[in-house]
Amino acid sequence: MPMKFGDLKKLSLREIWPNETKDFTPWLAKSIESLGEVLGMELELAQQEADVGDFSLDLLATEIGSARQTVIENQLTASDHDHLGKLLTYASGYDAAVVIWIAESFRDEHRQTLDWLNRRTDIDTEFFGVTVEVFQIDESRPTYKFNPVVFPSGWRKSKSRTGRGEISEKREAYRIFFQGLIDELREKHKFTNARKGQAQGWYAFGSGFRGIVYEISFALGDRIRAGLYIDLGEAEKNKALFDVIFSDKETVETKIGESLNWERLNEKRASRIAVYRTGSIDSDIETLESIKDWAVEMMLKFKEVLGAQLENYISNIENKI
């Protein structure tokens, strides 16, 4: 008997989301991880309908790995000048380093504008144009797909024309190190969706809970730090969560197999649980490879031991505060 196939059809975005503000933007806010995955980054929602003067930005987010401010403007129609103007206004208002424009389709002149911005701005600023499509087979549930149609060349720029964006030798060494770390964590361990190493001395990975990240940092010149960084936005909550986890100190350290540094950081808003080892970005290739292996091991251990308990820890402090 011959195989029977269903009919694949493309749906109008308005069939799924009748209203851009009331339907599409809230859905996009909940789907921001999927958008980040397509763009090779981990995005964390900061605010929906964020104020910029008399205007309102659809979504304000953070690119977790680099803590870069990210603005997202969306529309359910083809790109137009009105949304382009808003996009630039919002990017300026929040001094954004990642700028994402989502539309049903992009006119050639708007693609050219985003390409021009990627060429002319510094290496730390990136512009993306993304289309969204919805498909359905027969009467099945619809499915969606994000399609990046404009993005930085190679998703990494070499340098700005003014020289202000040139990458120093040390920053380039950081980028190369973290690129290798990210690639291994993503490809071998499915730990992250991130794809781009940054020219900076640290990198953070999402935990699934806003304000809590796993971090690797070349902390003090001759030491590297791995651990969990806690910043829920309020010192009281941060210290309460730290204290709840600290009450499990013996169990946590036994499972991780390391004696940890429990850094409550009373003089600061955030708190940290970390482990350190010697080394620096100036180490030889063999040592840097050893550092990378150690960093991978620590990220996996912290996620395995603490990641599974974070929801319980957070629920515990919510009952107390």
Beta strands, then each sheet from edge to edge (+ up, - down):
strand 1: 8-11
strand 2: 43-52
strand 3: 55-63
strand 4: 68-74
strand 5: 98-103
strand 6: 126-137
strand 7: 143-150
strand 8: 202-206
strand 9: 212-217
strand 10: 223-230
strand 11: 261-263
strand 12: 271-278
sheet 1: 1+ 6- 5- 4- 3+ 2-
sheet 2: 1+ 6- 7+
sheet 3: 8+ 9- 10+ 12- 11+
end
